[in-house]
Amino acid sequence: MCAARNTPRGYPDTPQTSSATGNIIRERRMPSPIKSPSSKPDGKDTPTSASTPSDARQSGEHFEGDYRPTASKSLFHPHASDPKIRVEPLQVDFLRTLADALNATLDLNTLMHRVADLVRAVIDYRIFAILLINERAQDLRMRFQVGHTPEVERMRVKMGRGIVGQAALLRQSILVEDVTEVEHYINANPNVRSELAVPLVVKNKVIGVLDIESETAGYFTLEHQHLIELVASRMAIAIENARLYTRVSRQAQTLAVLNEISREITSILDLDDLLERIGLLLKRVIDFQMFSILLLNERTGELEHRFSSRYGERITLDRIVPLGQGIIGLAAQQREPLVSSDTRKDPRYIAANPETRSELAAPLLYKGKVIGVLDLEHTRVNYYNEDHQRTLSTLAAQIAISIANARLYQRISDEEQRMESDLEMARKVQLRLMPTRSPKLANAEIAAKFLAARSIGGDLYDFLDYGQGRIALAIGDVSGKAAPAALYAALVSGILRSLAPQHLSPAAMLTALNDQLQERKLDAQYVTMLFAVWDDNNRTLQIANAGSVQPLFVPGTISVANGPRVRTINAEGFPLGLFPQAVYEEFTFSTQPGDQIVFFSDGIVDAENANHDMFGNDRLEKTLASLPNPTASSTVKSVLDAVEAFQAGMDHFDDETLVVLHVN
């Protein structure tokens, strides 16, 4: 048998001096005092000059453990010419067939199957096994076998222990003619009598051992040994090539998965969803039993558990990890990934999970700063290797960016919520600036309607009682949107009301407003405004305009042929708050019963439909001209209904303000 157990039995383990053991083991490239390649064809050995242990020592020959030749009876099988054993001659055809088999595939399992079949064609073995060296544990592990039981297949063989271990350590072929004569041999298969172990060497490095066993004592010959050595030399190269191919394929697959993971996590902006998804995706490239993401609290300088899962179930951990403490804290402090191969023997490990035996921690770096640590734990000793470390480091860079983006999104979202709250307050302020009802007049009716945009605009309108049947009307539009516009509108409204007791004419009111806003100038803020004073006793209207939309006049006299003729009141002027000492013109005209003056903000005519067409002045004038027997209230409703029908469900991106004065 070729493998060792915890309490080896049947493997030469420590040097023995018993002379009862005969010369039962042969090492290729080491002179044998009992049998050499120059043995006679009849199978009888020709003793060499070094026929005793003392002679061997005198001749400078070296032997390991129990592999000490004595002058006692040889247990080697006779030479290959013995007719009792079938041996196929080593031919060029076999080497060609072997080369074809080794070159035909890069799949390691297929490769080993084919070699096992080829060897059986020339050597009728009972057991065939290929063991490969585990670099980290420095032991031999069964990679492929024919004839072993599952229990034997799981064994590990330390370097230098047993036939296989000695072959690997000495880098020499070892032929045992009768395993029952070898002390400490593991009798895993009681029927096995002889064994041949040949090291697999590539680039002067042992990567494993090819081992064959037979139920016949002395079955394997020097010709067998030579043949298996030829197979092993080519097999070693093929295994290395297959391993390289597997490694490259695995790396390509890992990179593809990493790319897929990167694409997916960059699309997740909710931090909790992102961290949970990272744990699920990471499992595709690196196995773990426990997964944690800790984020750095910049205020305290400590790492806080932000997300953790154990065996796929999310858990809550309240532990705080200071920088520089434990594997996690050190990874953050040193800004490089750290591996603990055995946490029970690692003084850096902070005992938190008794099941953990291996740990891998990688810092999360964003713009050169540590923002957290990605931590994986496994229940197996020596689980994480350099490939895992490189993979996690590569992924950690993208995870750090995604976490930073999610945090930024969270901050923006929180800011938007705060702004939305502020906007809601600004919207309430804006509505409070509007009059709750229209003034009641004897000779006129006034109706008004304000529709707020989806985002806060800066429209405002107000009615001021001048007394003696005189009503002042103001309609304005503040530049900008949102809270700044609403606040500026509040400022304008406050100044307007403070000036109202002076009963200023429209031009004088606009001049006074402009002067006040110049004293309180706010960056590039300004307001357009139309100010009018209605004299209900005389049915006259005074108007001054500071950059606002020009109002429309709809005569009450109806022409049978053409209907009412809508006219524009051409009043113009500079917006308020832009230029000092601005001068405004004032217009006065008389009205007749049935006449209407329509004041409106640009939100009415600038309203767009799905094709980005604007409602425009033409549609507004046609709508006003088409109204039969209008009143102020019916006109307001008809115009706003027409605008809504035109927009067909599109959002209002600007406030819509409409004020109609109808002369009775």
Phi, psi and omega per residue, in radians:
M1 nan 2.651 -2.961
C2 -1.905 0.017 -3.059
A3 -2.172 2.708 -3.109
A4 -1.866 2.580 3.081
R5 -1.813 -3.039 3.114
N6 -1.089 -0.640 3.052
T7 -2.075 1.452 -2.989
P8 -0.964 2.495 3.135
R9 -2.470 1.913 3.099
G10 1.924 -0.137 3.094
Y11 -1.826 2.405 2.982
P12 -1.107 2.075 -3.005
D13 -1.980 -0.913 3.131
T14 -2.170 2.696 -3.112
P15 -0.967 2.341 3.107
Q16 -2.074 2.669 -3.113
T17 -2.087 0.121 -3.105
S18 -1.090 2.263 3.125
S19 -1.507 -0.037 -3.130
A20 -1.297 -0.357 -3.119
T21 -1.441 2.203 -3.128
G22 -1.387 -3.086 3.115
N23 -1.408 1.644 -2.999
I24 -2.008 -0.054 -3.036
I25 -2.220 2.394 3.130
R26 -2.144 2.305 3.112
E27 -1.965 2.117 -3.130
R28 -1.168 2.547 -3.117
R29 1.237 0.161 3.005
M30 -2.117 2.190 -3.090
P31 -0.998 2.352 3.106
S32 -1.827 2.210 3.129
P33 -1.263 -0.206 -3.083
I34 -1.819 -0.801 -3.085
K35 -2.402 2.392 3.114
S36 -2.303 2.889 3.130
P37 -1.034 -0.187 -3.141
S38 -1.626 0.341 3.132
S39 -1.005 2.624 -3.126
K40 -1.213 2.620 -3.135
P41 -1.023 -0.437 -3.105
D42 -1.352 0.024 3.076
G43 1.585 -0.080 -3.129
K44 -1.603 2.371 -3.067
D45 -1.339 2.572 3.005
T46 -1.817 1.905 -3.071
P47 -1.040 2.532 3.047
T48 -1.659 3.103 -3.108
S49 -1.174 -0.459 3.123
A50 -1.663 1.407 -3.060
S51 -1.794 0.026 3.106
T52 -2.314 2.838 3.101
P53 -0.968 -0.721 -3.128
S54 -1.159 -0.672 3.101
D55 -1.114 -0.686 3.140
A56 -1.092 -0.737 3.140
R57 -1.146 -0.670 -3.141
Q58 -1.164 -0.545 -3.123
S59 -1.439 -0.011 3.094
G60 1.428 0.225 -3.131
E61 -1.346 2.583 -3.057
H62 -2.017 2.382 3.133
F63 -2.361 2.507 -3.132
E64 -1.819 2.393 3.021
G65 0.981 -2.239 -3.133
D66 -1.400 -0.030 -3.062
Y67 -1.383 1.073 -3.125
R68 -2.006 1.993 -3.127
P69 -1.191 2.533 3.049
T70 -2.239 3.072 -3.128
A71 -1.515 0.092 -3.129
S72 -1.286 3.110 -3.016
K73 -1.052 2.348 3.131
S74 -1.321 2.399 3.095
L75 -1.801 0.125 3.085
F76 -1.134 2.584 3.024
H77 -1.238 2.630 3.083
P78 -1.007 2.970 -3.067
H79 -1.098 2.893 -3.042
A80 -1.086 -0.320 -3.132
S81 -1.280 -0.157 3.118
D82 -1.079 2.166 -3.075
P83 -1.205 -0.193 -3.093
K84 -1.263 -0.366 -3.074
I85 -1.989 2.284 3.115
R86 -1.461 2.092 3.106
V87 -2.288 2.108 3.072
E88 -1.297 2.367 3.117
P89 -1.149 2.520 3.121
L90 -1.284 1.954 -3.047
Q91 -2.136 2.851 3.118
V92 -1.089 -0.594 -3.138
D93 -1.055 -0.680 3.139
F94 -1.130 -0.791 -3.139
L95 -1.107 -0.646 3.112
R96 -1.165 -0.762 3.110
T97 -1.088 -0.715 3.108
L98 -1.087 -0.805 -3.141
A99 -1.066 -0.732 3.124
D100 -1.083 -0.730 -3.127
A101 -1.139 -0.720 -3.108
L102 -1.256 -0.545 -3.099
N103 -1.521 -0.187 -3.019
A104 -1.373 -0.321 -3.061
T105 -2.607 2.694 3.028
L106 -1.970 0.106 3.070
D107 -1.455 2.132 -3.004
L108 -1.111 -0.733 -3.132
N109 -1.114 -0.806 3.110
T110 -1.072 -0.717 -3.139
L111 -1.020 -0.846 -3.089
M112 -1.208 -0.637 3.069
H113 -1.041 -0.789 -3.093
R114 -1.162 -0.713 3.121
V115 -1.129 -0.728 3.114
A116 -1.042 -0.722 3.125
D117 -1.170 -0.714 -3.138
L118 -1.143 -0.736 3.139
V119 -1.138 -0.690 3.138
R120 -1.100 -0.493 -3.134
A121 -1.148 -0.411 -3.118
V122 -2.023 -0.375 3.106
I123 -2.312 2.044 -3.072
D124 -1.450 1.310 -3.094
Y125 -1.328 2.847 3.012
R126 -1.656 -0.668 -3.112
I127 -2.335 2.394 3.088
F128 -2.258 2.308 -3.119
A129 -2.572 2.522 2.994
I130 -2.127 2.094 3.120
L131 -1.963 2.378 -3.136
L132 -2.020 2.598 -3.082
I133 -1.388 2.286 2.975
N134 -1.548 1.986 -2.989
E135 -1.103 -0.693 -3.082
R136 -1.242 -0.789 -3.098
A137 -1.496 -0.237 -3.103
Q138 0.930 0.880 3.024
D139 -2.420 2.953 -3.134
L140 -1.739 2.353 -3.115
R141 -2.247 2.445 -3.089
M142 -1.116 2.110 3.097
R143 -1.804 -0.530 3.131
F144 -2.733 2.476 3.127
Q145 -2.688 2.683 3.005
V146 -2.284 2.093 3.055
G147 1.818 -0.278 3.128
H148 -1.438 2.747 3.040
T149 -1.451 2.803 3.118
P150 -1.009 -0.599 -3.140
E151 -1.104 -0.761 3.131
V152 -1.170 -0.606 -3.096
E153 -1.098 -0.464 -3.106
R154 -1.542 -0.026 -3.093
M155 -1.226 2.753 3.042
R156 -2.090 2.419 -3.109
V157 -2.031 2.066 3.101
K158 -1.252 2.598 3.104
M159 -1.053 2.281 3.116
G160 1.571 -0.084 -3.103
R161 -1.862 2.308 3.121
G162 1.295 3.110 -3.113
I163 -1.068 -0.843 -3.113
V164 -1.141 -0.801 -3.136
G165 -1.090 -0.676 3.107
Q166 -1.176 -0.701 3.123
A167 -1.067 -0.682 3.125
A168 -1.237 -0.761 -3.093
L169 -1.174 -0.786 -3.087
L170 -1.440 -0.203 -3.095
R171 1.036 0.625 -3.094
Q172 -2.342 2.622 3.044
S173 -1.276 2.469 3.129
I174 -2.254 2.200 3.139
L175 -2.015 2.151 3.126
V176 -1.964 2.122 -3.093
E177 -1.436 -0.527 3.140
D178 -2.564 1.817 -3.071
V179 -1.191 -0.355 -3.135
T180 -1.221 -0.304 3.137
E181 -1.600 -0.002 -3.139
V182 -1.726 2.132 -3.140
E183 -1.167 2.604 3.091
H184 1.113 0.341 3.120
Y185 -1.325 2.402 3.121
I186 -1.385 2.057 -3.114
N187 -1.560 1.099 -3.111
A188 -1.187 -0.571 3.089
N189 -2.252 1.851 -3.036
P190 -1.097 -0.265 -3.118
N191 -1.497 -0.255 -3.105
V192 -1.287 2.345 3.128
R193 -2.120 -0.613 -3.100
S194 -2.256 2.710 -3.049
E195 -2.574 2.529 3.079
L196 -2.311 2.062 -3.133
A197 -2.045 2.212 -3.100
V198 -2.194 2.204 -3.136
P199 -1.216 2.552 3.041
L200 -1.706 1.966 -3.039
V201 -2.123 2.281 3.067
V202 -2.442 2.322 -3.104
K203 0.927 0.748 3.093
N204 1.102 0.447 -3.138
K205 -2.309 2.286 3.105
V206 -1.348 2.191 3.114
I207 -1.945 -0.158 -3.141
G208 2.996 -2.901 -3.107
V209 -2.451 2.397 2.986
L210 -1.747 2.157 -3.018
D211 -2.228 2.285 3.040
I212 -2.222 2.587 -3.082
E213 -2.364 2.664 -3.120
S214 -2.353 2.725 3.087
E215 -1.502 -0.038 -3.129
T216 -1.846 2.191 3.084
A217 -1.120 2.427 3.119
G218 1.167 0.383 -3.058
Y219 -1.195 -0.758 -3.013
F220 -1.442 2.384 -3.085
T221 -1.982 3.077 3.080
L222 -1.113 -0.575 3.084
E223 -1.141 -0.710 3.047
H224 -1.028 -0.802 -3.112
Q225 -1.056 -0.799 -3.139
H226 -1.093 -0.715 3.133
L227 -1.110 -0.815 -3.122
I228 -1.149 -0.583 3.086
E229 -1.128 -0.683 3.069
L230 -1.110 -0.757 3.105
V231 -1.085 -0.787 -3.083
A232 -1.116 -0.696 -3.118
S233 -1.097 -0.698 3.120
R234 -1.374 -0.587 3.120
M235 -1.121 -0.688 -3.126
A236 -1.049 -0.765 3.124
I237 -1.136 -0.736 -3.137
A238 -1.125 -0.702 3.116
I239 -1.110 -0.768 -3.140
E240 -1.095 -0.716 3.097
N241 -1.125 -0.742 3.124
A242 -1.130 -0.708 3.093
R243 -1.086 -0.765 3.124
L244 -1.076 -0.756 3.110
Y245 -1.089 -0.773 3.124
T246 -1.083 -0.734 -3.136
R247 -1.108 -0.792 3.134
V248 -1.143 -0.731 3.119
S249 -1.102 -0.747 3.128
R250 -1.125 -0.687 3.114
Q251 -1.135 -0.721 3.107
A252 -1.111 -0.728 3.113
Q253 -1.137 -0.729 3.119
T254 -1.087 -0.761 3.124
L255 -1.093 -0.679 3.109
A256 -1.116 -0.747 3.112
V257 -1.150 -0.730 3.117
L258 -1.068 -0.700 3.110
N259 -1.122 -0.725 3.111
E260 -1.128 -0.748 3.116
I261 -1.083 -0.772 -3.123
S262 -1.045 -0.765 3.141
R263 -1.103 -0.699 -3.074
E264 -1.251 -0.790 -3.048
I265 -1.240 -0.451 3.110
T266 -1.239 -0.280 -3.141
S267 -1.602 -0.093 -3.129
I268 -1.728 2.104 -3.061
L269 -1.914 -0.185 3.044
D270 -1.485 2.161 -2.997
L271 -1.088 -0.769 -3.136
D272 -1.109 -0.782 3.099
D273 -1.088 -0.681 -3.124
L274 -1.102 -0.846 -3.085
L275 -1.125 -0.695 3.110
E276 -1.147 -0.706 -3.137
R277 -1.186 -0.625 3.114
I278 -1.030 -0.763 3.130
G279 -1.059 -0.698 -3.139
L280 -1.234 -0.730 -3.108
L281 -1.258 -0.645 -3.106
L282 -1.104 -0.519 -3.138
K283 -1.079 -0.374 -3.124
R284 -1.267 -0.382 -3.089
V285 -2.030 -0.444 3.131
I286 -2.420 2.257 3.138
D287 -1.430 2.599 3.081
F288 -2.808 2.755 3.021
Q289 -1.739 -0.531 3.124
M290 -2.313 2.402 -3.078
F291 -2.321 2.336 3.133
S292 -2.471 2.528 2.946
I293 -2.119 2.143 3.107
L294 -1.966 2.385 3.140
L295 -1.993 2.514 -3.073
L296 -1.379 2.231 2.990
N297 -1.501 1.861 -3.044
E298 -1.137 -0.444 -3.129
R299 -1.276 -0.763 -3.110
T300 -1.660 -0.302 -3.096
G301 1.263 0.411 -3.129
E302 -2.079 2.720 3.112
L303 -1.612 2.251 -3.110
E304 -2.018 2.373 3.098
H305 -1.129 2.074 3.131
R306 -1.801 -0.533 3.092
F307 -2.712 2.360 3.100
S308 -2.531 2.554 3.045
S309 -2.479 2.571 3.098
R310 -2.288 2.141 -3.092
Y311 0.926 0.698 3.059
G312 1.456 -0.091 -3.140
E313 -1.828 2.298 -3.134
R314 -1.199 2.391 3.118
I315 -2.238 2.796 3.130
T316 -1.907 2.140 3.109
L317 -2.118 2.233 -3.117
D318 -1.781 0.166 -3.080
R319 -1.225 2.516 3.055
I320 -1.897 2.321 -3.123
V321 -1.993 1.938 3.083
P322 -1.192 2.638 3.080
L323 -1.068 2.366 3.106
G324 1.575 -0.064 -3.134
Q325 -1.940 2.326 -3.139
G326 1.252 3.057 3.123
I327 -1.051 -0.727 -3.098
I328 -1.163 -0.877 -3.116
G329 -1.110 -0.626 3.123
L330 -1.225 -0.673 3.112
A331 -1.060 -0.691 3.109
A332 -1.214 -0.755 -3.105
Q333 -1.171 -0.749 -3.107
Q334 -1.467 -0.160 3.081
R335 1.027 0.640 3.103
E336 -2.641 2.666 -3.123
P337 -1.166 2.551 3.127
L338 -2.255 2.517 3.125
V339 -2.149 2.355 2.977
S340 -1.990 1.955 -3.081
S341 -1.295 -0.552 3.107
D342 -2.526 1.780 -3.040
T343 -1.119 -0.472 -3.119
R344 -1.259 -0.337 3.119
K345 -1.893 0.053 -3.067
D346 -1.774 1.965 -3.120
P347 -1.151 -0.290 3.139
R348 -1.316 -0.392 -3.012
Y349 -1.294 2.319 3.027
I350 -1.651 2.006 -3.063
A351 -1.113 1.908 3.136
A352 -2.217 -0.637 -3.130
N353 -2.211 1.928 -3.058
P354 -1.100 -0.346 -3.127
E355 -1.406 -0.335 -3.059
T356 -1.233 2.271 3.073
R357 -2.109 -0.444 3.086
S358 -2.287 2.555 -3.135
E359 -2.468 2.473 3.096
L360 -2.336 2.124 -3.120
A361 -2.193 2.339 3.131
A362 -2.238 2.296 3.129
P363 -1.249 2.587 3.053
L364 -1.754 1.959 -3.074
L365 -1.946 2.283 3.095
Y366 -2.328 2.079 -3.102
K367 0.933 0.731 3.067
G368 1.399 0.014 -3.123
K369 -2.002 2.490 3.070
V370 -1.329 2.163 3.092
I371 -1.954 -0.143 -3.140
G372 2.995 -2.961 -3.132
V373 -2.469 2.432 3.041
L374 -1.791 2.156 -3.010
D375 -2.215 2.303 3.095
L376 -2.133 2.470 3.114
E377 -2.305 2.529 -3.108
H378 -2.361 2.671 -3.110
T379 -1.475 -0.128 -3.132
R380 -1.730 2.453 3.061
V381 -1.223 2.538 3.083
N382 1.006 0.582 -3.066
Y383 -1.357 -0.805 -3.030
Y384 -1.491 2.334 -3.111
N385 -2.110 -2.992 -3.092
E386 -1.152 -0.589 3.102
D387 -1.098 -0.775 3.085
H388 -1.043 -0.738 -3.110
Q389 -1.095 -0.785 3.128
R390 -1.143 -0.742 -3.134
T391 -1.082 -0.803 -3.119
L392 -1.151 -0.661 3.120
S393 -1.110 -0.737 3.117
T394 -1.086 -0.791 -3.117
L395 -1.230 -0.590 -3.117
A396 -1.047 -0.626 3.139
A397 -1.081 -0.771 3.136
Q398 -1.256 -0.649 3.114
I399 -1.084 -0.714 3.136
A400 -1.052 -0.750 3.118
I401 -1.110 -0.758 -3.125
S402 -1.134 -0.704 3.107
I403 -1.133 -0.753 3.116
A404 -1.075 -0.720 3.115
N405 -1.140 -0.731 3.130
A406 -1.128 -0.699 3.093
R407 -1.123 -0.734 3.112
L408 -1.099 -0.747 3.102
Y409 -1.074 -0.697 3.130
Q410 -1.108 -0.740 3.118
R411 -1.129 -0.725 3.116
I412 -1.131 -0.719 3.121
S413 -1.090 -0.763 3.098
D414 -1.096 -0.703 3.126
E415 -1.147 -0.686 3.113
E416 -1.128 -0.691 3.098
Q417 -1.109 -0.713 3.106
R418 -1.137 -0.724 3.121
M419 -1.153 -0.666 3.110
E420 -1.099 -0.669 3.073
S421 -1.126 -0.728 3.103
D422 -1.131 -0.692 3.135
L423 -1.136 -0.658 3.106
E424 -1.101 -0.700 3.072
M425 -1.143 -0.730 3.120
A426 -1.113 -0.628 3.124
R427 -1.126 -0.696 3.104
K428 -1.154 -0.694 3.101
V429 -1.089 -0.761 -3.124
Q430 -1.056 -0.749 -3.129
L431 -1.186 -0.571 3.117
R432 -1.176 -0.396 3.120
L433 -1.312 -0.334 -3.111
M434 -1.458 2.539 3.075
P435 -1.171 2.519 -3.113
T436 -1.383 -0.380 3.101
R437 -2.643 2.807 3.141
S438 -1.505 2.645 3.131
P439 -1.193 2.599 3.104
K440 -1.671 2.203 -3.090
L441 -2.232 2.728 -3.131
A442 -1.401 -0.684 -3.009
N443 -1.932 0.161 3.138
A444 -2.710 2.751 3.050
E445 -2.122 2.319 3.096
I446 -2.068 2.258 3.064
A447 -2.252 2.531 -3.101
A448 -2.514 2.674 3.101
K449 -2.617 2.390 3.104
F450 -2.174 2.214 3.069
L451 -2.039 2.041 -3.115
A452 -1.318 2.515 3.076
A453 -1.307 2.955 3.100
R454 -1.031 -0.712 2.998
S455 -1.832 2.595 -3.060
I456 -1.045 2.243 3.037
G457 -1.773 -2.804 -3.099
G458 -2.221 0.413 3.133
D459 -1.223 2.584 3.022
L460 -2.669 2.652 2.979
Y461 -2.605 2.737 -3.082
D462 -2.755 2.702 3.043
F463 -2.048 2.305 -3.130
L464 -2.119 2.227 -3.117
D465 -1.485 1.968 3.114
Y466 -1.567 -0.123 -3.116
G467 1.414 2.867 3.114
Q468 0.976 0.700 3.081
G469 1.323 0.263 -3.131
R470 -1.914 2.280 3.133
I471 -2.181 2.222 3.057
A472 -1.637 2.431 -3.127
L473 -2.180 2.251 3.112
A474 -2.200 2.331 3.034
I475 -2.349 2.162 -3.049
G476 -2.379 2.951 3.133
D477 -2.511 1.982 -3.117
V478 -1.424 2.490 3.103
S479 -1.177 2.633 3.102
G480 1.531 -3.069 -3.105
K481 -2.353 3.079 2.978
A482 1.078 -2.688 -3.003
A483 -1.023 -0.765 3.136
P484 -0.992 -0.722 3.134
A485 -1.153 -0.733 -3.134
A486 -1.127 -0.698 3.137
L487 -1.180 -0.695 3.125
Y488 -1.170 -0.643 3.087
A489 -1.095 -0.667 3.095
A490 -1.115 -0.678 3.095
L491 -1.095 -0.817 -3.138
V492 -1.070 -0.774 -3.129
S493 -1.097 -0.691 3.125
G494 -1.121 -0.751 3.117
I495 -1.136 -0.737 -3.133
L496 -1.013 -0.805 -3.116
R497 -1.221 -0.549 3.108
S498 -1.207 -0.457 3.126
L499 -1.557 -0.262 -3.051
A500 -0.983 -0.729 -3.120
P501 -1.035 -0.298 -3.138
Q502 -1.396 -0.175 3.120
H503 0.892 0.845 -3.107
L504 -1.257 2.624 3.049
S505 -1.209 2.852 -3.119
P506 -0.937 -0.833 -3.121
A507 -1.134 -0.745 -3.136
A508 -1.152 -0.660 3.124
M509 -1.105 -0.787 -3.135
L510 -1.129 -0.671 3.107
T511 -1.119 -0.780 3.139
A512 -1.118 -0.720 3.103
L513 -1.074 -0.770 -3.130
N514 -1.077 -0.735 3.130
D515 -1.096 -0.744 -3.133
Q516 -1.128 -0.722 -3.138
L517 -1.225 -0.529 3.058
Q518 -1.123 -0.633 3.111
E519 -1.213 -0.477 -3.125
R520 -1.978 0.701 -3.016
K521 -1.073 2.256 3.139
L522 -2.086 1.754 3.119
D523 0.806 -2.164 -3.101
A524 -1.839 0.389 -3.115
Q525 -1.245 2.517 3.073
Y526 -2.706 3.008 3.122
V527 -2.470 2.374 2.979
T528 -1.622 2.522 -3.083
M529 -2.680 2.446 2.968
L530 -1.959 2.219 -3.106
F531 -2.142 2.243 -3.110
A532 -2.348 2.612 3.067
V533 -2.146 2.095 3.139
W534 -1.717 2.197 3.057
D535 -1.751 1.794 -3.015
D536 -1.219 -0.466 -3.120
N537 -1.261 -0.672 -3.073
N538 -1.782 -0.053 -3.095
R539 0.939 0.746 3.098
T540 -2.008 2.720 -3.110
L541 -2.318 2.235 3.034
Q542 -1.850 2.335 -3.065
I543 -2.355 2.441 2.953
A544 -2.403 2.512 -3.027
N545 -2.192 2.335 3.086
A546 -2.062 1.204 3.051
G547 1.375 0.141 -3.116
S548 -1.470 2.957 3.094
V549 -1.105 2.338 -3.118
Q550 -1.204 2.312 -3.115
P551 -1.262 2.901 -3.141
L552 -1.960 2.501 3.101
F553 -1.971 2.169 3.138
V554 -1.996 1.857 -3.114
P555 -1.120 2.575 3.117
G556 -1.425 -0.355 3.130
T557 -1.254 2.179 -3.048
I558 -1.742 2.231 3.027
S559 -1.622 2.161 -3.083
V560 -1.073 -0.633 -3.074
A561 -1.350 -0.789 -2.972
N562 -1.991 -0.144 -3.093
G563 1.308 -3.052 -3.118
P564 -1.095 2.489 3.119
R565 -1.796 1.955 -3.100
V566 -1.435 2.286 -3.128
R567 -2.148 2.689 3.074
T568 -1.638 2.350 3.058
I569 -1.511 1.867 -2.995
N570 -1.421 1.332 3.046
A571 -1.975 2.259 -3.064
E572 -2.352 2.896 3.092
G573 2.994 2.938 -3.128
F574 -1.320 2.538 3.042
P575 -1.034 2.730 -3.109
L576 -1.430 2.404 3.068
G577 1.688 -0.042 -3.111
L578 -1.705 -0.818 -3.017
F579 -2.145 2.338 3.085
P580 -1.283 2.679 3.067
Q581 0.976 0.622 3.087
A582 -1.240 2.522 -3.134
V583 -1.978 2.385 -3.073
Y584 -2.130 2.446 3.112
E585 -1.496 2.724 -3.113
E586 -2.293 2.381 -3.127
F587 -2.117 2.465 3.104
T588 -2.253 2.319 3.078
F589 -2.602 2.715 -3.114
S590 -1.621 2.703 -3.127
T591 -2.164 2.893 3.112
Q592 -2.137 2.727 3.077
P593 -0.948 2.391 -3.113
G594 1.663 -0.286 3.109
D595 -1.211 2.633 3.074
Q596 -2.306 2.430 2.985
I597 -2.020 2.164 -3.051
V598 -1.933 2.033 3.071
F599 -1.821 2.404 -3.097
F600 -2.696 2.729 3.070
S601 -1.592 2.935 -3.105
D602 -1.191 -0.231 3.086
G603 -1.095 -0.430 3.122
I604 -1.252 -0.929 -3.046
V605 -1.403 -0.355 -3.139
D606 -1.576 -0.002 3.134
A607 -1.048 2.349 -3.057
E608 -1.978 2.670 2.996
N609 -1.735 -2.973 -3.083
A610 -1.140 -0.405 3.130
N611 -1.590 0.134 -3.125
H612 1.137 0.410 2.986
D613 -1.438 2.468 3.139
M614 -1.625 2.628 3.136
F615 -1.061 -0.841 2.984
G616 1.315 2.883 -3.122
N617 -1.183 -0.610 -3.108
D618 -1.082 -0.818 3.137
R619 -1.124 -0.650 3.126
L620 -1.117 -0.791 -3.129
E621 -1.137 -0.702 3.110
K622 -1.125 -0.668 3.117
T623 -1.113 -0.780 -3.139
L624 -1.144 -0.666 -3.112
A625 -1.239 -0.382 -3.069
S626 -1.559 -0.045 -3.041
L627 -1.465 2.139 3.093
P628 -1.523 2.324 3.104
N629 0.816 0.988 -3.069
P630 -1.298 2.684 2.921
T631 -2.060 3.034 3.130
A632 -1.095 -0.794 -3.099
S633 -1.164 -0.761 -3.116
S634 -1.177 -0.581 3.113
T635 -1.147 -0.778 3.113
V636 -1.020 -0.820 -3.117
K637 -1.124 -0.772 -3.095
S638 -1.103 -0.748 -3.129
V639 -1.135 -0.828 -3.112
L640 -1.160 -0.598 3.064
D641 -1.134 -0.692 3.138
A642 -1.139 -0.711 3.112
V643 -1.128 -0.756 -3.126
E644 -1.129 -0.717 3.114
A645 -1.123 -0.648 3.130
F646 -1.161 -0.717 -3.113
Q647 -1.267 -0.440 3.062
A648 0.887 0.891 3.051
G649 1.606 -0.111 3.112
M650 -1.177 2.591 -3.136
D651 -1.175 2.672 3.025
H652 -1.528 2.003 3.141
F653 -1.685 0.009 3.065
D654 -2.531 2.621 3.091
D655 -1.071 2.587 3.085
E656 -2.117 2.035 -3.130
T657 -2.137 2.300 -3.104
L658 -2.411 2.197 3.090
V659 -2.245 2.206 -3.115
V660 -2.119 2.243 3.035
L661 -1.906 2.045 -3.131
H662 -1.932 2.196 -3.110
V663 -1.468 2.190 -3.141
N664 -1.413 nan nan
